[in-house]
Amino acid sequence: MTVGSGETLGETLEATLKEILVEDLFLDVPTERIGDDDGLQDVLGLDSLGFVELRAQCEQRFGVAITDAEFTPLHFHSVRTVADLVRTLRTGATGEHMAVPQ
């Protein structure tokens, strides 16, 4: 069952992102083996087209708009940093006021 936030009932944002990586972007890694802090490029092997598709999937599934200023290696480093970005965008913060992921 899908809820208004774009997440499936009982799932976290991180779990949904992992499903996107495996089911929509065809990463050859089981979702349960993807760590929240694994590097999307250096550990999981996501390529430049994959990052563009991940951005589009986030915008569609979570109802956010990711600007070019927010579409950075810092925000798209790991599942956790992408989830943090989506949460920040959901609260209505702009790129200038966005917290930098740690």
ChimeraX attribute file (.defattr): number of C-alpha atoms within 10 A of each C-alpha:
attribute: neighborCount
match mode: 1-to-1
recipient: residues
	/A:1	6
	/A:2	10
	/A:3	9
	/A:4	10
	/A:5	12
	/A:6	15
	/A:7	18
	/A:8	14
	/A:9	11
	/A:10	10
	/A:11	10
	/A:12	12
	/A:13	21
	/A:14	20
	/A:15	19
	/A:16	19
	/A:17	24
	/A:18	23
	/A:19	18
	/A:20	19
	/A:21	26
	/A:22	15
	/A:23	13
	/A:24	14
	/A:25	17
	/A:26	12
	/A:27	17
	/A:28	11
	/A:29	12
	/A:30	12
	/A:31	17
	/A:32	9
	/A:33	9
	/A:34	21
	/A:35	16
	/A:36	17
	/A:37	12
	/A:38	15
	/A:39	18
	/A:40	22
	/A:41	16
	/A:42	11
	/A:43	12
	/A:44	16
	/A:45	12
	/A:46	17
	/A:47	12
	/A:48	10
	/A:49	10
	/A:50	18
	/A:51	20
	/A:52	11
	/A:53	16
	/A:54	20
	/A:55	18
	/A:56	15
	/A:57	18
	/A:58	21
	/A:59	15
	/A:60	12
	/A:61	15
	/A:62	19
	/A:63	15
	/A:64	20
	/A:65	15
	/A:66	17
	/A:67	11
	/A:68	8
	/A:69	9
	/A:70	17
	/A:71	16
	/A:72	11
	/A:73	13
	/A:74	14
	/A:75	20
	/A:76	22
	/A:77	18
	/A:78	24
	/A:79	24
	/A:80	21
	/A:81	21
	/A:82	25
	/A:83	21
	/A:84	21
	/A:85	25
	/A:86	21
	/A:87	15
	/A:88	17
	/A:89	19
	/A:90	14
	/A:91	9
	/A:92	12
	/A:93	13
	/A:94	13
	/A:95	17
	/A:96	8
	/A:97	9
	/A:98	14
	/A:99	12
	/A:100	11
	/A:101	13
	/A:102	8
